[in-house]
Amino acid sequence: MTKSPVWHPFTQHAVQPEATLISKGEGAWLEAADGRRIFDAISSWWVVTHGHRHPHIVKAIKDQIDRLDQVIFAGFTHEPAEKLARHLVEITPPELEYVFFSDSGSTSVEVALKMALGFWQNRGIKRSRILALEGAYHGDTIGGMSVGERGVFNAPYDPLLFDVERIPFPAAGREEVTLDALHVACKRDDVAALIVEPLILGAGGMLIYPASVLAEMKRVCETHDVLFIADEVMTGWGRTGTLFACEQAGIAPDIACYSKGLTGGSVPLAVTLCRADIFDAHYSTDRSKTFFHSSSYTANPVACAAALANLEIWQREPVMERIGSIAALHKDRLTRFRDDRRFANLRQIGTIAALDIVAKDAGYLADIGPRLYRGFLARELLVRPLGNTIYIMPPYCSTTSDLDLVYDAIDELAGEVA
Ligand SMILES: *Cc1c(COP(=O)(O)O)cnc(C)c1O
């Protein structure tokens, strides 16, 4: 076979020479070209909710592409986008009244940041500073990287990234430190917004914090008129046990980003929802106040149809029960490792379970991550540890026996890599 010209994401080609060739997906399983069946324990990078190729979503995509594949979204609109926007406004907090479409989690974050800055600029108020949590991940575009944790991932681009004020992560027992720091930061009169991953930092290591802290962060922002941006790109669509993570804190964000599970994980789509006054700040006969953002495929009709089908699945099928069963199974299976000294920081929220392997060599670039990955793959399991953190974030159609394959593998592999 000739060498592939494909440059893969987050892949060091010098040490990961061969990508597994996948030819089919069905439910919670992938099928490799060589016939192997691989359990997708991380939902293909957190996007697949109801399983690969859910028939209702597949049908919606096929029906839509037969009618309208793509159309410019400035000056034109279409039924799938209109219906989807209405439906999203219905299922999110009543404060969120407008829907802006984009194509990925990163772009939904860029849109959120631009909405926040436009809101203040168009009202003639000088506020442009962004606050973000330490350890956060908000995507790989320049704005997303700027508000995300700095490190080896973005060191070469650091000269391009804008300054952000960091709020310490609310680690257990240190919640007051976070809230005090937020309070102090919000007192500056140039703060436009705080952006957070609600309840759990994803790529930052599956670090969970309590809903009460999230609620308190929102309250502090409100006190100081700082916009609160919830990046629900990963946490949305049931991942944390509720449809959206913010529900557990009983809060309504001013701006919210959703992507990953928005189409059930079938095709790319993202939305940024906002409060009416953010839309209104851009609503003017003065055309310079327009929200100047778009991408070519904004609100692609096929993607919108897939998202509508996803929402119908949430209404028709017992999705919450499935999520509840996975959460209960995680809880139960993690107890097996509770007194095991090979593991630390056992944690779980909704369908996400995580634990750290106790190792001398632990950072993201440590060899333990790729070794574990290869060990799981050899057992026909797709699990991609974040350094020494192993996590499971499966599609909601995963069965007990599927998940037990992963828990058994964790037990075996921890012995091998230690
Ligand atoms: C994945 C993710 C993003 C980026 O989404 P992409 O679709 O990969 O651009 C942003 N924020 C969070 C919290 C994420 O988990």
The ligand as a Gaussian input file, in Angstrom:
#p B3LYP/6-31G(d) Opt

LIG

0 1
 C      -15.092000      19.226000      21.685000
 C      -15.260000      20.511000      22.396000
 C      -15.167000      21.735000      21.720000
 C      -14.778000      21.822000      20.271000
 O      -15.685000      21.197000      19.441000
 P      -15.247000      20.780000      17.957000
 O      -16.497000      20.306000      17.325000
 O      -14.205000      19.712000      18.127000
 O      -14.685000      22.001000      17.317000
 C      -15.433000      22.893000      22.428000
 N      -15.753000      22.853000      23.733000
 C      -15.835000      21.699000      24.414000
 C      -16.219000      21.728000      25.845000
 C      -15.563000      20.493000      23.776000
 O      -15.603000      19.354000      24.476000

